Amino acid sequence: MKKLTKVEQIWKTHATDNDVKIGIDYATISLPWTFDRMRYGQSTQNSMNKRLANILIGVLNQTILKRKLTSKGFSCKMDWTGYRESDIFDFQIGDKIYDVKTSVIYSEYDKRNKRKRFSPEMEIKNRNNQGPKFLDFFPKMVAMSQLSSKKKKDSYIFGVADTEKDIRKNSNPEKNDKGYWCSSPFGDASAFFHNRILIEKRESEKKGFYPIIQWDRNQNTLDSTDKKITVTFIGEWNKKKKIQKVTLLPGDVKQLEEEMSSLSTIHVNHPSSLIDLDVLLVKVKNNYKKFVPKYNDPNLNLNNDKFEWLINKKSFINLKITKYSLYWIGHIPYDEFMKTFQNYPCYFAPSGAPGSDENTTGRITDRMRKKLESLDRSRANAISEGKNPPQPEFIPLMKNSKIDVGMLLSAQMGFKPIGAACYYYPSAYPFPESAFYVLPKDLHIMDSLKP
């Protein structure tokens, strides 16, 4: 198979309106059942909306890739109806399982991060670059937590998405903006609406909840017309998608007509109708009354319906993505990735000195050493079961506090990650989890994929 050397070997694709619709439909129903890979948590409105946006982007990327491969005669399998069980990052081509990895570039941050506008020519020019200068460094990363001796992928496919606006940010709706504005429950509301154990118990006993929504207007307005809004509740009942809509005027309180077992997301047709102090208040009439203990705290009742989810004009994100380009850089077999990342240096964050544009040499902390030891134990267990895991034994590769493998180390400093930087994740936005990497030059060209 040919390795990547030319711009012409990169597949260039673009999102269509239908691609975006497929992504929105999946993201807005699947949130309770999708693993929080980026570890955002559920404590804030912003963290839940970011999770929603990331699911959308993942599905959008897969949908674009499927469309491209299908046009080339490939048989691809994706099942967007099985969101409770399937892993959307597993992509089947013929009889092989591919893990699709995509880095997303938001060009609105280019100036602040002092990076040049992305182009596929940059990938090719810097395909051999292994750092330490991070603005010319284009690593192809696999998060450390996704290495497994049990569940093996056949190959990785790497892409780079390029768009302007960061949809993960909450933003202010504007009149006639044609957005698709959504908000997801957080805090106690998320615990009630999203917990899988609770959802399944409601369904098994056929006792759910009825959402109640109230539009509180807390200030006078010069606009004499009371504008209506339509709120769409996207959730489930009896393991099936349940969509309910309600139209509100300021001051209205309405209970939805049909029972639900989960509430993933709400969509408001034009939240610009909310003025600054307006609040949408969501609570429930709960038909399932049993105490459901949390698995790690038996005194805590998951079925706590004494919450109020407060939503204002700034609680929404716009899922309507526009001008989204996606470059498919190449692919690499799983076994080959495991061998190749051993050829590169380990990095940690830039020094922090003004103007610093280089990553520092990575050093293994006690905490990281324990994670590597855990990977080694998993590898040893797999070998004892007669398997032949391709990943290396990591601890023998360590010399004092250094390790001779291509790793981008990340750590938490307070509530923020700090770690090695690259073009996709410049120093202000490091990759949130330690990862192993190879370079663009190590990838096989996309045209070498076989149906």
C-alpha positions in Angstrom: 0.0 0.0 0.0 1.2 3.5 -0.8 2.1 5.9 1.9 0.9 9.6 2.0 3.2 11.9 0.0 1.0 14.2 -2.1 -2.0 16.5 -1.7 -3.9 14.7 -4.4 -3.9 11.6 -2.2 -6.1 13.3 0.4 -9.8 13.0 -0.1 -11.7 16.3 0.2 -15.3 16.2 1.2 -18.0 18.7 2.4 -21.0 18.4 4.6 -24.5 18.5 3.0 -27.7 19.7 4.7 -28.8 16.1 4.9 -25.5 15.0 6.5 -26.1 17.7 9.2 -29.7 16.6 9.7 -28.6 13.0 10.3 -26.1 14.2 12.9 -28.6 16.3 14.7 -31.2 13.6 14.7 -28.7 11.1 16.3 -27.1 13.6 18.8 -30.4 14.9 20.2 -31.8 11.5 21.1 -28.6 9.5 22.1 -27.1 11.7 24.8 -28.1 9.5 27.7 -26.6 6.4 26.0 -23.3 8.0 24.7 -20.1 7.6 26.7 -18.6 11.0 27.9 -15.3 10.5 26.2 -14.1 14.1 26.8 -15.1 13.9 30.5 -17.2 17.0 30.4 -19.5 15.7 33.2 -23.1 16.8 33.7 -22.7 19.6 36.3 -23.2 22.6 34.0 -25.3 23.6 31.1 -22.2 24.3 29.0 -20.7 20.9 29.7 -23.9 19.1 28.6 -24.2 21.2 25.4 -20.6 20.5 24.6 -21.3 16.8 24.8 -24.3 17.2 22.5 -22.2 19.1 20.0 -19.4 16.5 20.1 -21.8 13.7 19.3 -23.2 15.6 16.4 -19.7 16.2 15.0 -18.8 12.5 15.4 -21.9 11.3 13.5 -21.5 14.0 10.9 -18.0 12.9 10.1 -19.0 9.2 9.9 -21.9 10.2 7.6 -19.7 12.2 5.3 -17.2 9.3 5.1 -19.9 6.7 4.4 -21.3 8.9 1.5 -17.8 9.2 0.0 -17.0 5.5 0.3 -20.4 4.5 -1.1 -19.7 6.7 -4.1 -16.6 4.7 -4.7 -18.4 1.3 -4.6 -17.7 0.4 -0.9 -20.2 -1.4 1.3 -20.3 0.4 4.6 -22.4 -0.4 7.7 -23.6 2.1 10.2 -26.8 1.8 12.3 -28.0 5.1 13.7 -31.1 3.4 15.2 -29.0 1.3 17.6 -27.7 4.2 19.7 -28.4 2.3 23.0 -25.9 -0.4 22.1 -23.6 0.5 19.3 -20.4 2.5 19.3 -20.7 5.2 16.6 -17.0 5.3 16.3 -16.9 1.8 15.0 -17.2 1.9 11.2 -17.6 -1.3 9.2 -16.3 -1.6 5.7 -16.8 -5.1 4.3 -15.8 -7.4 7.1 -13.4 -5.0 8.8 -13.9 -2.7 11.7 -12.4 0.8 11.4 -12.1 3.4 14.1 -12.6 6.9 12.6 -10.5 9.6 14.3 -11.1 13.2 13.3 -9.5 16.4 14.5 -11.7 19.5 14.2 -10.2 22.9 13.4 -12.2 26.0 14.3 -10.7 28.8 12.3 -12.2 31.5 14.5 -9.3 30.7 16.9 -6.5 31.0 14.3 -5.5 34.6 15.1 -5.5 34.1 18.8 -3.4 31.0 18.6 -1.1 32.5 16.0 -1.5 29.6 13.5 -1.8 29.8 9.8 -5.1 28.9 8.1 -5.3 25.2 7.6 -4.8 23.6 4.2 -4.1 20.0 3.0 -0.8 21.4 1.6 0.2 22.0 5.2 -0.4 18.4 6.2 1.8 17.2 3.3 4.6 19.8 3.9 4.8 18.8 7.5 4.0 15.1 7.2 7.5 14.2 8.6 7.6 16.8 11.3 7.8 15.2 14.8 8.1 18.4 16.8 9.0 19.9 19.2 7.6 23.0 17.5 3.8 22.5 17.8 2.3 24.8 15.2 3.9 22.7 12.4 3.1 19.4 14.2 0.2 17.3 12.8 0.1 14.1 14.9 -2.5 11.4 14.3 -3.7 10.5 17.8 -5.4 7.7 19.6 -6.4 8.4 23.2 -4.7 6.3 25.8 -8.0 5.1 27.3 -9.0 3.7 23.9 -6.1 1.2 23.8 -7.5 -2.2 24.6 -6.1 -5.8 24.6 -9.7 -7.1 24.5 -11.5 -5.3 21.7 -9.3 -4.9 18.6 -10.0 -2.7 15.7 -8.7 -3.7 12.3 -7.5 -0.2 11.4 -7.7 3.6 12.0 -8.9 6.2 9.5 -7.8 9.8 10.2 -9.5 12.9 9.1 -9.3 16.7 9.6 -12.4 18.8 9.7 -12.2 22.5 9.0 -15.0 24.9 9.9 -15.2 28.5 11.2 -17.5 28.7 14.2 -17.1 26.5 17.3 -20.6 25.2 17.8 -19.7 23.8 21.2 -20.0 27.3 22.7 -23.3 28.6 23.9 -24.2 31.7 21.8 -27.0 34.2 21.6 -29.8 33.4 19.2 -30.8 36.2 16.8 -34.0 36.8 14.9 -34.2 34.9 11.6 -30.8 33.2 12.1 -32.1 29.9 10.8 -30.4 28.0 13.6 -31.3 24.7 15.2 -31.2 25.7 18.8 -31.0 23.0 21.5 -30.3 22.6 25.2 -29.7 19.5 27.3 -30.6 18.9 30.9 -27.7 19.3 33.4 -27.1 18.8 37.1 -30.0 17.1 39.0 -32.2 17.3 35.8 -29.6 15.3 33.9 -29.4 12.7 36.7 -33.2 12.3 36.5 -33.6 12.4 32.7 -30.4 10.6 31.6 -29.6 7.9 34.0 -29.7 4.5 32.2 -30.7 2.4 35.2 -33.6 4.8 35.9 -34.7 4.9 32.2 -34.8 1.1 32.1 -36.7 0.7 35.3 -39.4 3.2 34.1 -39.8 1.2 30.9 -39.9 -2.2 32.6 -42.6 -1.1 35.0 -44.4 1.1 32.4 -44.3 4.1 34.7 -42.6 7.3 33.4 -42.9 11.0 33.8 -44.8 13.9 32.1 -42.6 17.0 31.5 -44.0 20.3 32.6 -42.8 23.6 31.1 -43.4 27.1 32.2 -42.4 30.4 30.5 -41.7 33.0 33.2 -41.4 36.6 32.0 -39.7 38.7 34.7 -39.6 42.1 33.1 -41.8 44.4 31.0 -41.1 44.7 27.3 -41.8 47.4 24.8 -42.9 44.8 22.3 -46.6 44.6 22.7 -47.0 41.3 20.8 -46.6 38.1 22.8 -44.5 36.0 20.6 -45.1 32.2 20.6 -42.3 29.7 20.8 -42.5 26.0 20.0 -40.5 23.7 22.3 -39.8 20.2 21.1 -39.0 17.5 23.7 -36.8 14.8 22.4 -36.7 11.6 24.4 -38.0 8.0 24.7 -40.7 5.7 25.8 -40.6 1.9 25.7 -37.2 1.9 24.0 -38.4 4.0 21.1 -37.9 7.7 20.2 -40.6 9.9 21.6 -41.1 13.5 20.2 -43.5 15.9 21.8 -44.1 19.6 20.9 -45.8 22.3 22.9 -46.4 25.9 21.9 -46.0 28.6 24.6 -46.8 32.2 25.2 -45.2 34.2 28.1 -46.8 33.1 31.4 -48.0 29.7 30.0 -47.6 26.5 32.1 -48.2 23.3 30.2 -47.9 19.6 30.9 -47.0 17.3 28.0 -49.7 14.8 27.0 -47.7 11.6 26.8 -45.5 9.8 29.2 -41.7 9.5 28.7 -38.9 7.4 30.1 -36.1 9.8 29.1 -35.6 13.3 28.0 -32.4 13.8 26.0 -32.7 17.3 24.6 -35.1 20.1 23.9 -35.2 22.2 20.8 -36.7 25.7 20.6 -37.7 27.0 17.2 -36.6 30.6 17.9 -35.2 31.3 21.4 -34.5 34.9 20.2 -38.1 35.5 21.4 -36.9 35.1 25.0 -35.8 38.4 26.5 -32.9 38.8 28.9 -34.6 37.9 32.1 -37.0 35.3 30.7 -36.8 31.7 32.1 -38.1 28.5 30.8 -38.7 26.2 33.8 -38.9 22.4 33.3 -40.0 20.0 36.0 -42.0 16.8 36.0 -45.0 14.9 37.1 -43.4 11.6 38.1 -45.4 8.3 38.0 -42.5 6.1 39.0 -42.0 6.5 42.8 -39.5 3.9 43.8 -36.2 4.7 45.5 -33.4 3.9 43.0 -30.0 4.0 44.7 -26.9 5.3 43.0 -24.4 2.4 42.4 -21.6 4.1 44.4 -23.8 5.8 47.0 -26.8 3.7 48.1 -28.1 6.6 50.2 -28.6 8.8 47.1 -31.9 8.4 45.2 -31.5 8.7 41.5 -35.2 9.0 41.2 -35.2 12.5 42.7 -37.9 14.5 41.0 -37.6 17.6 43.2 -35.6 19.6 40.7 -36.2 22.6 38.4 -34.2 22.9 35.1 -33.9 26.6 34.4 -33.3 27.7 30.8 -32.7 31.2 29.6 -31.7 32.7 26.3 -28.0 31.8 26.8 -28.7 28.1 27.5 -28.7 27.1 23.9 -26.2 26.0 21.3 -26.9 26.1 17.5 -26.4 22.7 16.0 -26.9 23.9 12.5 -23.4 23.5 11.1 -22.5 25.4 7.9 -19.4 25.5 5.7 -17.9 22.3 7.0 -15.0 20.7 5.0 -13.5 17.3 5.9 -10.2 16.0 4.6 -9.5 12.3 4.8 -5.8 12.1 5.3 -5.2 8.3 5.3 -5.5 5.1 7.3 -3.2 2.7 9.1 -3.8 -0.9 10.3 -4.1 -1.3 14.1 -1.0 -3.5 14.4 1.1 -1.1 12.4 0.0 1.8 14.5 1.1 0.0 17.7 4.6 -0.6 16.2 5.0 2.8 14.6 4.2 5.1 17.6 7.3 3.6 19.3 9.5 5.5 16.8 8.7 9.0 18.2 9.4 11.2 21.2 7.2 11.8 24.2 6.0 15.4 24.8 4.4 17.5 27.5 3.2 21.1 27.5 5.2 24.0 26.3 7.3 25.7 29.0 4.8 28.6 29.5 7.5 31.2 28.8 6.3 34.1 26.7 6.5 33.2 23.0 7.3 29.6 23.7 6.4 27.5 20.6 7.9 24.1 21.6 6.6 21.2 23.6 8.8 20.1 26.5 10.1 16.5 26.9 7.5 14.3 28.5 8.2 12.8 31.9 6.2 10.0 33.4 4.6 10.8 36.7 3.7 8.2 39.3 0.1 8.5 38.2 1.0 7.9 34.6 3.2 5.0 35.5 0.2 3.3 37.1 -1.8 3.8 34.0 0.9 2.2 31.9 1.3 -0.6 34.4 -2.5 -1.2 34.0 -2.1 -1.5 30.2 0.8 -3.9 30.7 -1.4 -6.1 33.0 -4.2 -6.1 30.4 -1.7 -7.2 27.8 -0.3 -10.0 30.0 -3.9 -11.2 30.7 -4.6 -11.3 27.0 -1.4 -13.3 26.3 -2.4 -15.8 29.1 -5.7 -16.2 27.2 -3.9 -17.2 24.1 -4.2 -13.8 22.3 -1.4 -11.9 20.7 -1.9 -8.2 21.5 0.2 -5.9 19.3 0.7 -3.1 21.8 4.2 -3.0 23.4 5.0 -3.7 27.0 5.4 -0.1 28.3 7.3 -0.2 31.6 10.5 -1.8 30.0 10.6 1.2 27.6 10.9 3.6 30.5 14.3 5.0 31.5 14.0 6.8 34.9 11.1 9.1 34.3 11.3 9.1 30.5 9.7 6.8 28.0 10.7 6.1 24.4 7.3 6.1 22.7 5.3 8.7 20.8 3.0 10.0 23.5 1.4 13.4 24.0 1.0 13.7 27.8 -1.9 15.5 29.4 -2.7 16.3 33.0 -5.4 18.2 35.0 -4.6 21.6 36.5 -7.6 22.5 38.5 -10.6 22.1 36.2 -8.6 22.5 33.0 -6.3 20.1 31.1 -2.7 21.0 30.4 -0.6 19.1 28.0 1.4 18.7 24.8 0.3 21.0 22.0 0.0 20.5 18.2 -1.6 22.4 15.3 -5.0 21.0 16.0 -4.8 21.6 19.8 -2.6 24.6 20.3 -1.3 25.5 23.7 -4.5 27.2 24.8 -6.6 24.1 24.0 -4.5 21.0 24.7 -5.7 17.5 23.9 -7.8 16.6 27.0 -6.3 13.1 27.4 -2.9 11.6 27.0 -2.6 10.0 23.6 -0.3 7.9 21.4 0.5 9.3 18.0 2.0 8.6 14.6 2.6 11.1 11.8 0.9 11.8 8.4 3.8 10.1 6.6 2.9 6.8 8.3 -0.6 6.7 6.9 -1.6 4.7 3.8 -3.5 6.7 1.2 -7.3 6.5 1.2 -7.4 5.1 -2.3 -5.6 1.9 -1.0 -8.7 1.0 1.0 -10.3 -2.1 -0.5 -14.1 -2.7 -0.6 
